[in-house]
Amino acid sequence: MTEISIVIGSKSDEPWLKECTKVLAEAKLSYEVAITSCHREPEKTRNYAKSLKKRGIKVVIAMCGYSCALPGFIASHTDLPVIGVPLPTSPLKGIDSLLSIVELPSGVPVATMGIGKAGAKNAALFACKILKK
């Protein structure tokens, strides 16, 4: 059964998946990768988030750039732990993404990792700790 969902906002975010998936593969954890945008496909993303728990997912890693609404959007539709990874895809090199995640309002908790590759790797390591693997 798949335990981890890695969600990216667009295909252009794929280069940052490698650091994350490498750690999960070494830990022998099953994962799926989904590409969905809460800005361009809000209904699809909402339905995806709401389906996670009943499909056996236990942790979500959401990576995105720019306004980086994806982790908070997913967290608002599931009670699973969500780990946000800001990506350096904008002219502000991820600072905007970092602030978008870390400044979420009370009641929408998202664990926030560092920007880019290190954040992607740490998100996978944190997911391993959550799952005790």
N, C-alpha and C positions, 0 to 999 in steps of 0.2 A: 504494500500500500504506500502511496506517495505521501510523505510527511511534510514536505516544504514546498511552498509556492514562491517562485521568484517572478515578480511582475515588473515589467519595464513599460514605459509610456510609449515608446516607438522603436521601430527596428534600428534606428540610428543609435540607440542606447546599448545595443548588443556588445560592443567591444569591452564593456565593463563586466560582463557576465563571467568571463573566463576565471578571474580570481576567485569568484564566489563558487562556481561549480567545481573547480579543482579541489577546494577544501571539502565540499560536500561529498564528492566522489571518493576522496581519501578516507573520509569517515564512514563510507558505505551507507550514506543516507540517500533516500530516493527523493527526487525533486521534479517539479515540472516548471516550465518557463511559459509565461503568458505575456503577450503584447497587447495592452489595452490602455486607452487614454481616458481619464475622467473628464477631459476637456472636449475631445473629439467624439467620444463614444460613452457618454455618461451612463446610459441605460445598460449597455453591455458590461461596463465595469462594475456597476452596482450589482447586477445579477451574478457576475463572477464572484464578487466579494461575498455575497450572501450564500453562495453554493459551497464555499470552501470547507466549512466545518462538516457538513453532511457527507462530503467526499473524502473525509479522513485527514485533511490537511491540519497540521498542528501549529505551524509557524509560517508567517508571510514575510518575505524580504521584498520591499518595493523600492526600485531605483528609478530616479528621474532627474531631469535638469530643469533649468529655468525656474518657474514658480513652484515646481515640485509639489503639487497638490495630491499626487497619487497616494503616498503613504497615509495621509490623514483621511482621504476619501475612503480608502479601503478600511481603515480603522473605525470609521463611523458606521460601517455596515457589517462588522463582525466583532465578536469578542475574543478572537484569537490574538496572540501577540503579533504585532507588526513592527518590523525593523526597517527604518528608512535609510536609504543611502543617497545622499546628494551627489549629482554628477556634474562635472565641470564642462558643461556643454554651452554655456552662455558667455557673453562678453565679460561677465563678472566672475567667470571661472569657478562657479559652484557656490560662491558665498550666498547668492540669492536663494539657491536651492537649500543650502544648510539652514538659513534663517526661516525659510518656509516650513521646514519640518520641525525645527527646535522651538518655534514660536507658536505651536498649535495651542488652541484654547484648552482650558481645564475640561476634563471629561473625554478627551480624545488622545489617550496616551500612545505615543509612538517612540520606540527606542531609536535614537539617532546616532548614526555612525559618522566617521569622517568622510571627507570628499574623495570621490574617485576610487581608484584601485585598492588603496588601503582600507577604505570604508567597505568596499565589496567583500574583501577578504575577512574583515572583522565581523561583518554581518553574518557570514557563514559560520565563523567560529562561535559567535554569540548564539546562533540557532542551535549549534551542537550542544552548547551549555544548557540551553532551555530544554532540549530533548535528552540531556544527560548522556550524550554520546561522545 
